[in-house]
Amino acid sequence: MNIKNVYILEDRAILYINGDDAISFLQNLISNDIGKVSETYSCFASLLSPQGKFLYEFIIIKHKSGYLIDCEKLQADGLYKQLNIYKLRSKVEILNLSNEFVVAAFSHEKFLTFEKIKDIPGFTLKYREDPIFLDPRNKKLGARLIINLEKLYLSLKKLDLHVSNLKEYYSFSHTLGIVPKDLNKLQNKIFGIECNYEELNGIDFKKGCYVGQENTARIKLKNKLSKRLLPINIVKGELNEGENIYYDDNEIGKVLIDKEYPFALIKFLNISFDGSITLKTKNALINVTKPNWINN
């Protein structure tokens, strides 16, 4: 990303959670440890089904007496309803502030120009009372600013940032191997740990129980992680959601996200997923690349 480019993430929504029980409420639900989140650190987390399947993912940022939840806009209503189902008698207030706040993303290099920063994913600072944080999933994704819409363009001008085409950011995220959009297509089709959440700093295996924790821990401890969510590059043809992927007539995966920035759930085999091997679906030739931040 160019150091002066900024991307207005119109596909993101902001929820706000506060109240006396906010910490315990989130701790009992999310895959990460809410205790990590502070004025200087934000975290990436997910909300899973009781079986450990993916439902929602989001970034949590400390803000005033509560927490901002940065999530995909298409997931916001569902996440809001799900959180309210779990709320029960907890002293928690859940608000949808998407009409008031906006999320903007800019480069890692620009983030490094701020004073008193730490070059670690999730590091957070305040810019005129608004949080700026290095993406907790992978710092190559750059930083994010969450700000009131009325203040956005004045702040961007002061920061010498210029609005650029959002597709550039989506494409960069896809190339990096991190899903930029269409997360609803993954719901209940893939275990959270298969979404590479361990490598994306989204799971804390040392925290106590949370929804979906049992299967997540079992897959990790028994080394049963045999599939991963990986980005697809189309060589020729057209993809369709749900179709199988083949290597030498052997089924090795399934297309889960099929449009502009496609991803598939791929079985690990003794072949190199470096983009050099051509795989096939019913109507397409593709290759699949394993990101270098995945160790195995």
C-alpha positions in Angstrom: 0.0 0.0 0.0 1.2 3.5 -0.8 2.1 5.5 2.3 -0.3 8.3 1.4 -3.3 6.1 0.5 -6.3 5.6 2.7 -9.2 3.3 2.1 -12.7 4.1 3.5 -14.0 0.7 4.6 -17.6 1.2 3.7 -18.3 -2.5 4.2 -17.4 -2.3 7.9 -19.8 -1.6 10.8 -19.2 -0.5 14.4 -21.0 -2.0 17.5 -20.4 -0.7 21.0 -20.5 -2.8 24.1 -20.4 -1.4 27.6 -21.8 -1.9 31.1 -20.8 -3.4 34.4 -20.6 -6.9 33.0 -19.1 -6.1 29.6 -15.7 -7.8 30.4 -17.2 -11.1 31.7 -19.8 -11.1 29.0 -17.3 -10.9 26.2 -14.8 -13.2 27.9 -17.4 -16.0 28.0 -18.2 -15.7 24.3 -15.2 -14.8 22.2 -12.2 -16.9 21.1 -9.6 -14.5 22.4 -8.9 -13.0 25.8 -10.7 -9.7 26.4 -8.2 -9.1 29.2 -5.6 -8.3 26.6 -7.6 -5.3 25.3 -6.5 -2.0 26.7 -6.0 1.6 25.6 -2.8 0.5 23.9 -3.8 -2.9 22.5 -6.7 -4.1 20.4 -7.4 -7.8 19.5 -8.9 -9.9 16.8 -11.5 -12.5 17.8 -14.4 -14.6 16.6 -17.7 -15.8 17.9 -18.2 -19.5 17.1 -21.1 -21.9 17.3 -21.2 -24.4 20.2 -19.6 -26.9 17.8 -16.7 -24.6 17.1 -17.9 -23.6 13.6 -17.3 -20.1 12.3 -20.1 -17.5 12.8 -18.6 -14.0 13.1 -15.2 -12.4 13.3 -14.3 -8.9 14.5 -11.7 -6.6 16.0 -12.2 -5.3 19.6 -10.9 -1.9 20.6 -11.1 -0.3 24.0 -13.0 3.0 23.9 -14.1 5.1 26.9 -15.9 2.8 29.3 -16.6 0.0 26.8 -15.5 -1.7 23.6 -15.9 -0.9 19.9 -16.5 -4.0 17.7 -15.2 -3.5 14.1 -17.0 -6.1 12.0 -18.2 -6.7 8.4 -21.3 -4.7 7.8 -23.1 -7.7 6.3 -22.5 -9.5 9.5 -23.4 -6.7 11.9 -27.1 -7.3 12.2 -26.6 -11.0 12.8 -23.8 -10.4 15.3 -25.9 -7.8 17.1 -28.8 -10.3 17.5 -26.5 -13.1 18.6 -24.9 -11.0 21.3 -28.4 -10.0 22.5 -29.4 -13.7 22.7 -26.4 -14.4 25.0 -27.0 -11.2 27.0 -29.7 -12.7 29.2 -29.6 -10.8 32.5 -26.1 -9.4 32.1 -25.6 -5.7 32.8 -24.5 -5.0 29.3 -25.6 -2.4 26.7 -25.1 -3.3 23.0 -25.4 -0.4 20.5 -25.0 -0.3 16.7 -23.1 2.9 15.9 -22.5 2.2 12.2 -24.4 5.4 11.2 -22.0 7.5 13.3 -18.6 6.0 12.9 -16.5 4.9 10.0 -13.4 2.8 9.6 -10.5 3.9 7.4 -7.4 1.8 6.6 -3.9 3.0 5.7 -0.4 1.5 5.3 1.9 0.0 7.9 4.6 2.4 6.7 2.3 5.4 7.5 1.6 4.0 11.0 5.3 3.9 11.7 5.5 7.7 11.3 3.4 8.3 14.4 5.1 9.1 17.7 5.5 6.6 20.5 4.2 3.6 18.6 5.2 0.0 18.9 5.5 -2.1 15.7 3.4 -5.0 16.9 0.0 -6.1 15.6 -2.8 -4.7 17.7 -0.8 -1.7 19.1 -3.3 1.2 19.6 -2.9 4.9 20.1 -5.3 7.8 20.2 -5.3 10.5 17.5 -7.4 13.4 18.8 -9.4 10.9 21.0 -10.0 8.5 18.1 -8.4 5.0 18.1 -5.7 4.1 15.5 -4.4 0.6 15.7 -2.1 -1.7 13.7 -4.3 -4.5 12.4 -4.1 -7.3 15.1 -4.3 -10.0 12.5 -1.2 -9.1 10.4 0.6 -5.8 10.5 1.1 -6.0 6.7 -2.6 -5.1 6.5 -1.7 -1.7 7.9 -3.5 0.4 10.4 -7.1 1.4 11.0 -8.7 4.6 12.2 -12.2 4.5 13.8 -13.7 8.0 13.7 -16.9 9.9 13.7 -18.0 10.5 10.1 -18.2 14.2 10.7 -14.5 14.4 11.5 -13.2 11.9 9.0 -12.1 14.1 6.1 -10.6 16.9 8.2 -8.5 14.3 10.0 -7.4 12.6 6.8 -6.3 16.0 5.5 -4.3 16.7 8.6 -2.7 13.2 8.3 -1.9 13.9 4.6 -3.9 10.8 3.5 -5.7 10.6 0.2 -8.8 8.4 -0.4 -8.0 5.6 -2.8 -10.0 2.8 -4.5 -11.2 0.3 -2.0 -10.6 -2.6 -4.4 -6.9 -2.0 -4.0 -7.2 -2.8 -0.3 -9.4 -5.9 -0.9 -7.0 -7.2 -3.5 -4.0 -6.7 -1.2 -5.9 -8.5 1.6 -6.8 -11.4 -0.7 -3.2 -11.7 -1.9 -2.0 -11.7 1.7 -4.4 -14.6 2.3 -6.9 -12.8 4.6 -10.6 -12.8 3.7 -11.6 -9.1 3.0 -15.4 -9.6 2.6 -18.3 -12.1 2.2 -17.7 -13.7 5.5 -21.3 -14.9 5.8 -20.5 -17.5 3.1 -18.3 -19.2 5.7 -20.9 -19.5 8.5 -21.4 -23.0 9.8 -19.3 -24.4 7.0 -15.8 -24.3 8.5 -14.3 -24.6 12.0 -12.9 -21.4 13.4 -9.4 -22.8 13.7 -9.5 -23.8 10.0 -9.9 -20.0 9.3 -6.2 -19.7 10.4 -7.2 -17.8 13.5 -4.3 -19.1 15.5 -1.8 -17.5 13.1 -4.0 -14.4 12.9 -3.8 -13.9 16.6 -7.5 -14.7 17.0 -7.5 -17.6 19.4 -6.1 -17.8 23.0 -5.6 -21.4 24.0 -4.8 -20.4 27.6 -8.1 -18.7 28.4 -11.0 -20.3 30.0 -14.2 -21.6 28.4 -15.9 -19.8 25.6 -18.5 -20.8 23.0 -17.0 -23.5 20.7 -13.9 -23.9 22.9 -14.1 -27.6 23.3 -13.8 -28.6 19.6 -11.3 -25.8 18.9 -9.0 -27.1 21.7 -9.5 -30.7 20.6 -8.5 -30.0 17.0 -5.4 -28.1 18.2 -4.3 -30.6 20.9 -4.8 -33.7 18.9 -3.2 -32.2 15.8 -6.3 -32.8 13.7 -6.1 -29.6 11.7 -6.1 -31.1 8.2 -7.8 -28.3 6.3 -7.2 -24.6 5.9 -8.9 -21.6 4.3 -6.7 -20.5 1.5 -7.0 -17.9 -1.3 -7.8 -19.0 -4.9 -6.4 -17.5 -8.0 -8.4 -18.2 -11.1 -6.3 -19.2 -14.1 -9.2 -19.8 -16.5 -13.0 -20.2 -16.3 -15.6 -19.4 -13.6 -16.0 -20.5 -10.0 -19.2 -21.4 -8.2 -19.8 -21.5 -4.5 -19.8 -25.0 -3.0 -18.2 -26.8 -5.9 -15.4 -29.3 -5.3 -11.7 -28.7 -6.1 -9.6 -31.6 -7.6 -5.9 -32.4 -8.0 -5.2 -35.3 -10.3 -8.9 -36.4 -10.0 -8.7 -36.5 -6.2 -11.0 -34.1 -4.3 -8.9 -31.9 -2.1 -11.2 -29.0 -1.3 -14.3 -26.9 -1.7 -15.0 -23.4 -2.9 -16.5 -21.3 -0.1 -16.2 -17.8 -1.4 -16.6 -17.6 -5.2 -16.8 -14.0 -6.4 -14.1 -11.3 -6.6 -11.9 -12.5 -3.8 -12.3 -16.3 -3.7 -11.3 -18.6 -0.9 -11.5 -22.4 -0.5 -11.2 -24.9 2.3 -8.3 -27.0 1.2 -7.0 -30.4 2.6 -3.3 -30.5 3.4 -1.5 -32.9 1.1 2.1 -33.7 0.2 2.0 -31.1 -2.5 3.3 -27.5 -2.6 0.6 -24.9 -2.4 2.9 -22.2 -3.9 0.7 -21.3 -6.9 2.7 -23.5 -9.2 0.2 -26.4 -9.3 -2.9 -26.1 -11.4 -6.1 -27.5 -9.7 -9.5 -27.7 -11.3 -13.2 -27.3 -10.5 -16.1 -28.1 -12.8 -15.7 -25.0 -14.9 -12.4 -23.5 -13.9 -8.6 -24.0 -13.7 -7.2 -22.5 -10.5 -4.2 -22.4 -8.3 -4.0 -22.0 -4.5 -1.3 -20.3 -2.5 -0.5 -20.9 1.1 0.4 -17.6 2.8 3.9 -17.5 4.2 2.6 -16.5 7.6 1.2 -20.1 7.9 3.9 -22.2 9.4 2.7 -25.7 8.5 
